Amino acid sequence: MGDIIETVIIGAGPAGLTAGYTLAKHEREVLVLEQDPAYVGGISRTANYKGFLFDIGGHRFFSKSKEIVDLWNEILPDDFLERPRLSRIYYRGKFYAYPLKAFEALKNLGVFESALCMASFAYAKAFPVKDARTFHEWVRNQFGERLFGIFFKTYTEKVWGMGCDEISADWAAQRIKGLSLGAAIIDGLRRSLGLRKGDAGANGAKTLIESFRYPRRGPGMMWEACARKMQEMGGRLLMGRSVDGLHYDDTTKLWTVRATNAQGESETFRARNVMSSAPMRDLVDAIEPRPLSLFNARDLKYRDFLTVVLIGRPQDELPDNWVYIHDPSVKVGRVQNFKSWSPEMIADGVSTCLGLEYFCFEGDGLWSAPDGELIELAKREIGQIGLMNPDDVFDATVVRQAKAYPVYDEAYAQNVETIRREIAARFPTLHCIGRNGMHKYNNQDHAMMTGMLSALNIIRGEEVFDVWQVNEDAEYSEAGVEGAVEALTSERLVPRKVAAA
C-alpha cells in the first residue's frame, strides 16, 4: 500500500493547488489527485482547441486580499496583463453598459419606464418585505420590483434553472453585497459624465471595478505554473485519478484513499490528512464509515453549463470581455469575447472567437444535445443578438462543465451546516476547501484563501483558522492572518516525521 503520506488533496483547482503549493513550500509531504487527465485548474482552467484558448466561465484576477495578490505575483510574476473591465447587458434588442451608465439606461428604457422604476424603488423602500428569505424578495427590497424584473429576473433564472422565489436570499446578499441602487446611480452618473476616476473595487463593491489583471494565456497559465512549482518543491500531482472511496480508521487516525486511474486501475493511498475540493455531495457519498449526514449531502444541488465556442472571420472589433444576455427570447446566458481578455488567446491573432454560455443541468436536453445541434443554436442566437454574422463562422467546438455552481436553494444552508458539524466531530483531519468542497459559491481568490488557511492549519498542527469565516472578498474575518502567513513564510519549518507503512 506504500508509505503514509502526510496530506492527500482531492482536486487540482485553485483551492487544491494553493493548498498543495503552500504545503510543499514549507517542506510538507503532499499528493494532489486530479480527475481530469490533461488540465489543472478545475473551472479556472484554460481549454485549447486548435491553438485557440478559452476561459471556462471568465476569471478576473482581482482581490481585496493582500495574501492572494502576493501569491499570484509569486507564482506568475511576469505574465499578467492589465485589462479594462468592459461588459454590457443585452435586453430586448438593446445594449446597456455594465455597470450601468445613467443617461444611457434612461435613453434605452425611456423616460416613462425609468419613472416607473424609480417609483417602484421608492415603494420598495417604504414597504419592504420583512425578513426577506428569497432572491426575489432581497433584490426587490434593494432595487424595487420593476428593476428586479428588467435586470435580475431573466438572467438569474437562466443561470439557476429555477424561479427567483426558490433561490435563497443568501445568494443575493453574497453576490450583490455592497451594491445599492444609490451607489449604482451615483456611479452611473459619474460614468456618463466622464468623471469617474480610480477603481471602485478597492474600497467598494467588486461589481463596479473598472480593471483587472489577467494571465496573457488565460487563467490556466496560473494553475499550470502553480502545479509545476509545487512539484519542483517536492509535492506530487497525479492526473486522471477519480477518487471513489475514503475510509477513516478511528483507531490509527489514518485515511485510506481509493482512486481509479485513467486505465481503470484501482490505486490506494494512506494519509494523515485529507483536503477535499470535490463537490461536497460526492465527498460525503465516498466516506466510510457512512456519515449520518449522507442524506443531507444527497440533497445538495448543482448547476452545470456548457460553452459553445464560435470561431469566425474578423468582425467589427468588440470591446466587451463578456455580454450578459438578459433577453428572454434566446437561451444563451452570457457571451465571452476571448480576444478582449487577451490577444494571445487567438491562435491566428485576427479571428473572432466568442464563447456562448448555456446554463443547464447535467443530463437535460441542452446538456445531452449533440454538438452539431448546439453549434447551430449558438449561430442562430449570436446572429439574433448581433454580435457576429453566423455566415462568418468557420469552426466551432463545445465544452461542458459539470457542477459549475453550487445551488443556493431553501434547504442548502441547513444541509451544509449539518455536514460541516459532523465532519468536524467525526473526521477532524478531513478539511473541506474551495467552491464545491464547501458548497459556497465564491470566486477563485476565496477558494485560494480557504486552501491556504487549511494548509496553514495542518502545518501548525491545530485549527488556528476557521476557513468557514473567509468572506466573499477572500478576507479572513479575524485579525492575524497576514501576520501568520508572513511568519510561516519567513521561518524554516521542520517537516513532521512521516511513518513508514
C-alpha positions as CSV (number, residue, x, y, z in Angstrom):
1,M,0.0,0.0,0.0
2,G,3.0,2.3,0.3
3,D,4.2,4.8,2.8
4,I,1.8,7.1,4.8
5,I,1.5,10.5,3.1
6,E,1.1,13.5,5.4
7,T,-1.6,15.1,3.2
8,V,-3.7,14.0,0.2
9,I,-5.6,16.7,-1.6
10,I,-8.6,15.9,-3.8
11,G,-8.8,18.2,-6.8
12,A,-6.2,20.4,-8.6
13,G,-8.3,23.6,-8.8
14,P,-7.4,26.9,-7.2
15,A,-8.1,25.7,-3.7
16,G,-6.3,22.4,-4.0
17,L,-3.3,23.7,-5.8
18,T,-3.0,26.7,-3.5
19,A,-3.0,24.2,-0.5
20,G,-0.5,21.9,-2.2
21,Y,1.8,24.8,-3.1
22,T,1.6,26.1,0.5
23,L,2.4,22.7,2.0
24,A,5.2,22.0,-0.5
25,K,6.8,25.4,0.1
26,H,7.0,24.5,3.8
27,E,8.6,21.1,3.1
28,R,5.5,19.1,3.9
29,E,4.7,15.9,2.1
30,V,1.6,16.4,-0.2
31,L,-0.1,14.4,-3.0
32,V,-2.7,16.1,-5.2
33,L,-5.2,13.8,-7.1
34,E,-6.9,15.3,-10.1
35,Q,-9.6,13.5,-12.1
36,D,-9.0,15.4,-15.4
37,P,-6.4,13.6,-17.4
38,A,-5.0,16.8,-19.0
39,Y,-6.0,20.1,-17.4
40,V,-5.3,21.5,-13.9
41,G,-7.3,24.5,-12.6
42,G,-10.8,23.0,-12.5
43,I,-13.3,25.6,-13.7
44,S,-10.4,28.1,-13.8
45,R,-8.5,26.0,-16.4
46,T,-7.8,27.3,-20.0
47,A,-9.0,25.0,-22.7
48,N,-7.2,24.7,-26.0
49,Y,-8.9,24.0,-29.4
50,K,-6.5,24.1,-32.4
51,G,-4.5,26.8,-30.7
52,F,-7.5,28.9,-29.7
53,L,-7.6,29.3,-26.0
54,F,-10.7,29.9,-23.9
55,D,-11.6,30.6,-20.3
56,I,-14.3,28.4,-18.7
57,G,-16.6,30.9,-17.3
58,G,-14.5,34.1,-17.3
59,H,-12.0,34.7,-14.5
60,R,-10.9,38.2,-13.5
61,F,-7.8,38.3,-11.3
62,F,-8.8,40.9,-8.7
63,S,-8.8,40.5,-4.9
64,K,-9.0,42.6,-1.8
65,S,-6.8,40.1,-0.1
66,K,-3.1,41.1,0.0
67,E,-2.1,37.5,0.7
68,I,-3.8,36.3,-2.5
69,V,-2.4,39.1,-4.7
70,D,1.1,38.4,-3.3
71,L,0.7,34.7,-4.1
72,W,-0.4,35.4,-7.7
73,N,2.7,37.6,-8.1
74,E,4.9,34.9,-6.6
75,I,3.6,32.1,-8.8
76,L,3.3,34.1,-12.1
77,P,5.4,37.2,-11.7
78,D,5.9,38.2,-15.4
79,D,2.8,37.1,-17.3
80,F,-0.1,39.4,-16.2
81,L,-1.8,41.8,-18.4
82,E,-3.8,44.8,-17.0
83,R,-7.2,44.6,-18.8
84,P,-10.0,47.1,-18.9
85,R,-13.2,45.7,-17.5
86,L,-15.8,46.2,-20.3
87,S,-19.1,44.4,-20.3
88,R,-22.7,45.0,-21.3
89,I,-26.2,43.8,-20.7
90,Y,-28.3,42.8,-23.7
91,Y,-32.1,43.3,-23.0
92,R,-34.9,43.3,-25.6
93,G,-32.7,44.3,-28.5
94,K,-30.7,47.0,-26.7
95,F,-27.3,47.1,-25.1
96,Y,-26.6,48.6,-21.7
97,A,-23.2,49.3,-20.3
98,Y,-22.5,47.2,-17.2
99,P,-22.0,48.7,-14.6
100,L,-24.9,51.0,-15.9
101,K,-24.4,54.5,-17.3
102,A,-27.3,56.5,-16.0
103,F,-28.0,58.5,-19.2
104,E,-27.7,55.5,-21.5
105,A,-30.0,53.5,-19.3
106,L,-32.5,56.3,-19.2
107,K,-32.4,56.6,-23.0
108,N,-32.8,52.9,-23.6
109,L,-35.6,52.4,-21.1
110,G,-37.3,55.6,-21.9
111,V,-38.5,58.4,-19.6
112,F,-41.8,56.7,-18.7
113,E,-40.2,53.3,-17.9
114,S,-37.4,55.0,-15.9
115,A,-40.0,56.9,-13.9
116,L,-41.8,53.6,-13.1
117,C,-38.6,52.1,-12.0
118,M,-37.9,54.9,-9.6
119,A,-41.5,54.8,-8.3
120,S,-41.1,51.1,-7.8
121,F,-37.9,51.6,-5.9
122,A,-39.5,54.2,-3.6
123,Y,-42.4,51.9,-2.9
124,A,-40.0,49.0,-2.0
125,K,-38.1,51.2,0.4
126,A,-41.3,52.5,2.0
127,F,-42.8,49.0,2.2
128,P,-40.0,46.4,2.3
129,V,-40.6,42.7,2.6
130,K,-39.7,41.9,6.2
131,D,-37.1,39.1,6.8
132,A,-36.5,38.6,3.1
133,R,-35.8,34.9,2.5
134,T,-35.7,34.6,-1.3
135,F,-33.6,36.1,-4.0
136,H,-36.7,37.9,-5.3
137,E,-37.6,39.4,-2.0
138,W,-34.0,40.6,-1.3
139,V,-33.5,42.2,-4.7
140,R,-36.9,43.7,-4.7
141,N,-36.1,45.4,-1.3
142,Q,-32.8,46.8,-2.7
143,F,-33.9,47.9,-6.2
144,G,-37.6,47.7,-6.5
145,E,-39.9,45.2,-8.3
146,R,-39.5,46.9,-11.7
147,L,-35.7,46.9,-11.8
148,F,-35.8,43.3,-10.5
149,G,-37.9,42.3,-13.5
150,I,-35.6,44.0,-16.0
151,F,-32.1,43.4,-14.8
152,F,-32.2,40.4,-12.4
153,K,-35.1,38.0,-13.0
154,T,-34.4,36.6,-16.5
155,Y,-30.7,36.2,-16.2
156,T,-30.8,34.7,-12.7
157,E,-33.4,32.2,-13.8
158,K,-31.3,31.2,-16.8
159,V,-28.3,30.7,-14.6
160,W,-30.1,28.6,-11.9
161,G,-32.9,26.9,-13.8
162,M,-35.4,27.7,-11.1
163,G,-37.6,30.6,-10.1
164,C,-36.2,33.5,-8.1
165,D,-38.6,32.7,-5.3
166,E,-36.9,29.3,-5.0
167,I,-33.4,30.8,-4.6
168,S,-32.2,31.7,-1.1
169,A,-31.6,35.4,-0.3
170,D,-28.1,34.3,0.8
171,W,-27.2,34.2,-2.9
172,A,-28.1,37.9,-3.5
173,A,-26.6,39.0,-0.2
174,Q,-23.4,37.3,-1.1
175,R,-23.1,38.3,-4.8
176,I,-24.6,41.8,-4.8
177,K,-23.4,42.8,-1.3
178,G,-22.2,46.4,-1.2
179,L,-24.1,47.4,-4.3
180,S,-27.2,49.6,-3.8
181,L,-29.4,51.5,-6.2
182,G,-28.0,54.7,-4.8
183,A,-24.4,53.6,-5.4
184,A,-25.2,52.3,-8.9
185,I,-26.9,55.6,-9.8
186,I,-24.1,57.7,-8.5
187,D,-21.5,55.5,-10.2
188,G,-23.6,55.6,-13.4
189,L,-23.8,59.4,-13.4
190,R,-20.0,59.6,-13.0
191,R,-19.5,57.3,-15.9
192,S,-22.0,59.2,-18.1
193,L,-20.3,62.5,-17.3
194,G,-16.7,61.0,-17.6
195,L,-16.0,62.0,-14.0
196,R,-15.1,58.5,-12.6
197,K,-11.5,58.1,-11.5
198,G,-9.8,55.2,-9.8
199,D,-11.1,51.8,-9.1
200,A,-14.4,51.3,-7.1
201,G,-13.4,47.8,-6.3
202,A,-10.6,48.9,-4.0
203,N,-13.0,50.1,-1.3
204,G,-16.4,49.4,-2.7
205,A,-18.3,46.7,-4.5
206,K,-16.4,44.3,-6.7
207,T,-19.3,44.6,-9.1
208,L,-18.1,48.1,-10.0
209,I,-14.4,47.5,-10.7
210,E,-13.0,49.1,-13.9
211,S,-9.9,47.0,-14.5
212,F,-8.4,43.7,-13.5
213,R,-5.3,41.6,-14.2
214,Y,-5.4,38.5,-16.4
215,P,-2.7,36.0,-17.4
216,R,-1.8,36.5,-21.0
217,R,-2.7,32.9,-22.0
218,G,-5.7,32.6,-19.7
219,P,-6.2,31.6,-16.1
220,G,-4.9,28.1,-16.6
221,M,-1.5,29.6,-17.0
222,M,-1.6,30.4,-13.3
223,W,-2.5,26.9,-12.3
224,E,-0.1,25.2,-14.6
225,A,2.7,27.3,-13.1
226,C,1.4,26.6,-9.6
227,A,1.4,22.8,-10.3
228,R,4.8,22.9,-11.8
229,K,6.4,24.9,-8.9
230,M,4.6,22.7,-6.3
231,Q,6.2,19.6,-7.9
232,E,9.6,21.3,-8.1
233,M,9.4,21.8,-4.3
234,G,8.7,18.1,-3.8
235,G,4.9,18.0,-4.0
236,R,3.3,15.3,-6.1
237,L,0.5,15.5,-8.7
238,L,-1.3,12.6,-10.3
239,M,-3.7,13.3,-13.2
240,G,-6.6,11.2,-14.3
241,R,-7.4,10.0,-10.8
242,S,-11.0,9.8,-9.8
243,V,-11.4,9.4,-6.0
244,D,-14.2,6.9,-5.3
245,G,-13.5,5.8,-1.7
246,L,-12.4,7.4,1.6
247,H,-12.1,5.1,4.7
248,Y,-11.2,6.6,8.1
249,D,-9.8,4.4,10.8
250,D,-10.7,5.8,14.1
251,T,-8.0,3.7,15.9
252,T,-5.0,4.7,13.8
253,K,-6.4,8.1,12.8
254,L,-5.4,7.4,9.2
255,W,-7.3,7.7,5.9
256,T,-7.3,5.2,3.1
257,V,-8.0,7.0,-0.2
258,R,-9.0,4.8,-3.1
259,A,-8.8,6.2,-6.7
260,T,-9.3,4.9,-10.2
261,N,-6.7,5.9,-12.8
262,A,-7.3,6.6,-16.5
263,Q,-6.7,3.0,-17.3
264,G,-9.4,1.9,-15.0
265,E,-7.0,0.5,-12.4
266,S,-7.6,1.0,-8.7
267,E,-4.9,2.8,-6.6
268,T,-4.8,3.2,-2.8
269,F,-3.0,5.8,-0.7
270,R,-2.8,6.2,3.1
271,A,-2.8,9.7,4.6
272,R,-2.8,11.5,7.9
273,N,-4.8,14.4,6.4
274,V,-7.2,14.7,3.5
275,M,-8.2,18.0,1.9
276,S,-11.1,18.0,-0.5
277,S,-12.3,20.5,-3.1
278,A,-14.5,17.8,-4.6
279,P,-18.3,18.5,-4.6
280,M,-19.5,18.1,-1.0
281,R,-22.2,15.7,-2.2
282,D,-19.7,13.4,-3.8
283,L,-17.2,13.6,-0.9
284,V,-19.8,12.5,1.7
285,D,-21.0,9.7,-0.5
286,A,-17.5,8.3,-0.7
287,I,-16.7,8.3,3.0
288,E,-16.6,5.1,5.1
289,P,-18.0,4.7,7.7
290,R,-21.1,6.2,6.3
291,P,-21.7,9.7,7.7
292,L,-25.1,10.3,9.3
293,S,-25.4,13.4,7.1
294,L,-25.4,11.4,3.9
295,F,-29.0,12.3,3.0
296,N,-28.2,16.0,3.7
297,A,-25.4,15.7,1.2
298,R,-27.5,14.0,-1.4
299,D,-30.0,16.8,-1.1
300,L,-27.3,19.3,-2.3
301,K,-27.8,20.5,-5.9
302,Y,-25.5,21.9,-8.6
303,R,-26.0,23.8,-11.8
304,D,-24.0,22.9,-14.8
305,F,-23.2,24.8,-18.0
306,L,-21.7,24.4,-21.4
307,T,-19.8,26.8,-23.7
308,V,-20.2,26.8,-27.5
309,V,-17.1,28.4,-28.9
310,L,-17.7,30.0,-32.3
311,I,-14.6,30.9,-34.4
312,G,-15.2,33.3,-37.3
313,R,-13.7,35.7,-39.7
314,P,-12.7,39.1,-38.2
315,Q,-15.7,41.2,-37.2
316,D,-16.0,44.8,-36.2
317,E,-13.9,44.9,-33.0
318,L,-15.9,44.1,-29.9
319,P,-14.8,45.9,-26.8
320,D,-16.5,43.7,-24.3
321,N,-14.9,41.0,-22.1
322,W,-18.4,39.5,-22.0
323,V,-22.0,40.4,-22.5
324,Y,-24.8,39.3,-20.1
325,I,-27.9,38.2,-22.1
326,H,-31.0,39.2,-20.1
327,D,-33.3,38.9,-23.1
328,P,-35.8,36.0,-22.6
329,S,-36.1,35.4,-26.4
330,V,-32.8,33.5,-26.5
331,K,-31.4,30.6,-24.4
332,V,-27.8,31.8,-24.2
333,G,-27.0,33.4,-20.8
334,R,-23.6,35.1,-21.4
335,V,-21.2,35.6,-24.3
336,Q,-17.5,35.8,-23.8
337,N,-15.1,37.6,-26.2
338,F,-11.8,35.9,-25.8
339,K,-9.7,38.4,-27.7
340,S,-10.7,41.1,-25.3
341,W,-9.5,39.0,-22.4
342,S,-6.1,38.7,-24.1
343,P,-5.0,38.8,-27.8
344,E,-2.8,35.8,-27.1
345,M,-6.0,33.6,-26.7
346,I,-6.5,33.8,-30.5
347,A,-4.4,31.3,-32.5
348,D,-4.0,33.4,-35.7
349,G,-4.3,36.8,-34.0
350,V,-7.1,38.1,-36.2
351,S,-10.1,35.8,-36.0
352,T,-13.1,36.5,-33.8
353,C,-13.6,33.9,-31.1
354,L,-16.8,34.0,-29.0
355,G,-17.9,31.7,-26.2
356,L,-21.7,31.3,-25.8
357,E,-22.6,30.0,-22.3
358,Y,-25.7,27.9,-21.8
359,F,-26.7,27.1,-18.2
360,C,-28.3,23.6,-17.8
361,F,-28.5,20.5,-15.6
362,E,-26.3,17.5,-16.4
363,G,-28.4,15.1,-18.4
364,D,-31.1,17.6,-19.5
365,G,-31.9,18.5,-23.1
366,L,-29.3,21.1,-23.6
367,W,-26.5,19.1,-21.9
368,S,-27.3,16.0,-23.9
369,A,-27.8,17.6,-27.2
370,P,-25.3,16.7,-30.0
371,D,-22.5,19.2,-30.5
372,G,-23.8,19.9,-34.0
373,E,-27.2,21.0,-32.7
374,L,-25.7,23.2,-30.0
375,I,-23.4,24.9,-32.6
376,E,-26.4,25.6,-34.9
377,L,-28.3,27.0,-31.9
378,A,-25.4,29.3,-31.0
379,K,-25.0,30.5,-34.5
380,R,-28.7,31.5,-34.7
381,E,-28.7,33.2,-31.4
382,I,-25.4,35.1,-32.0
383,G,-26.9,36.4,-35.2
384,Q,-30.1,37.4,-33.5
385,I,-28.2,39.3,-30.8
386,G,-26.0,40.9,-33.5
387,L,-22.5,40.2,-32.1
388,M,-21.4,38.0,-35.1
389,N,-22.6,37.2,-38.6
390,P,-23.4,33.4,-38.5
391,D,-22.2,33.1,-42.1
392,D,-18.7,34.1,-41.0
393,V,-18.3,31.2,-38.5
394,F,-15.8,28.7,-40.0
395,D,-15.1,26.5,-36.9
396,A,-16.7,25.7,-33.6
397,T,-16.4,23.4,-30.5
398,V,-18.4,22.6,-27.3
399,V,-17.0,22.3,-23.8
400,R,-19.2,21.0,-21.0
401,Q,-18.6,21.9,-17.3
402,A,-20.4,19.7,-14.7
403,K,-21.1,21.1,-11.2
404,A,-20.1,24.6,-12.1
405,Y,-22.2,26.3,-9.4
406,P,-23.4,25.0,-6.0
407,V,-27.2,25.8,-5.8
408,Y,-28.4,28.1,-3.0
409,D,-31.9,26.7,-2.6
410,E,-34.1,26.9,0.5
411,A,-32.5,23.9,2.2
412,Y,-28.9,24.2,1.3
413,A,-27.7,26.2,4.4
414,Q,-29.1,23.7,6.9
415,N,-27.7,20.8,4.9
416,V,-24.2,22.3,4.7
417,E,-24.2,23.1,8.4
418,T,-25.3,19.6,9.3
419,I,-22.5,18.1,7.2
420,R,-19.9,20.6,8.5
421,R,-20.7,19.7,12.1
422,E,-20.4,16.0,11.6
423,I,-17.1,16.2,9.7
424,A,-15.7,18.4,12.5
425,A,-16.8,15.9,15.2
426,R,-16.1,12.6,13.5
427,F,-13.4,13.3,10.9
428,P,-11.1,16.1,12.3
429,T,-8.4,15.5,9.8
430,L,-10.7,16.0,6.8
431,H,-10.7,19.6,5.5
432,C,-13.3,20.9,3.1
433,I,-11.9,23.7,0.8
434,G,-13.0,25.6,-2.3
435,R,-16.2,26.4,-4.0
436,N,-17.7,22.9,-4.4
437,G,-15.8,21.5,-1.4
438,M,-17.7,23.9,0.9
439,H,-20.8,24.3,-1.3
440,K,-20.1,28.0,-1.2
441,Y,-20.2,29.9,-4.5
442,N,-17.4,32.4,-4.5
443,N,-14.6,33.5,-6.7
444,Q,-11.2,31.9,-7.2
445,D,-9.5,34.2,-4.7
446,H,-11.9,33.0,-2.0
447,A,-11.2,29.4,-2.9
448,M,-7.5,30.0,-2.8
449,M,-7.8,31.6,0.7
450,T,-9.6,28.5,2.0
451,G,-6.9,26.3,0.6
452,M,-4.1,28.4,2.0
453,L,-5.6,28.6,5.5
454,S,-6.3,24.9,5.7
455,A,-2.7,24.2,4.7
456,L,-1.5,26.6,7.5
457,N,-3.7,24.7,10.0
458,I,-2.0,21.4,9.0
459,I,1.4,23.0,9.2
460,R,0.7,24.4,12.7
461,G,-0.9,21.1,13.8
462,E,-4.0,22.9,15.1
463,E,-7.1,24.7,13.8
464,V,-5.7,28.2,14.0
465,F,-8.1,29.4,11.3
466,D,-11.7,28.7,10.7
467,V,-11.9,28.6,6.9
468,W,-15.7,29.0,7.1
469,Q,-15.1,32.5,8.2
470,V,-13.4,33.5,4.9
471,N,-15.8,36.1,3.5
472,E,-16.8,36.7,-0.1
473,D,-13.9,39.2,-0.6
474,A,-11.4,36.4,0.3
475,E,-10.7,38.3,3.6
476,Y,-10.4,36.4,6.9
477,S,-12.8,37.9,9.4
478,E,-10.4,37.6,12.3
479,A,-7.2,39.6,12.7
480,G,-3.9,38.0,12.3
481,V,-3.9,36.0,9.1
482,E,-1.4,38.3,7.3
483,G,1.0,38.1,10.2
484,A,0.7,34.3,10.4
485,V,1.3,33.9,6.7
486,E,4.4,36.2,6.9
487,A,5.7,34.2,10.0
488,L,5.3,30.9,8.2
489,T,7.0,32.4,5.1
490,S,10.0,33.7,7.0
491,E,10.7,30.8,9.3
492,R,12.0,27.4,8.2
493,L,9.6,24.8,9.4
494,V,10.8,21.3,10.3
495,P,8.8,18.7,8.4
496,R,6.9,16.2,10.5
497,K,8.2,12.7,10.7
498,V,6.2,10.5,8.3
499,A,5.9,6.9,9.5
500,A,6.5,4.1,7.1
501,A,3.7,1.7,6.2
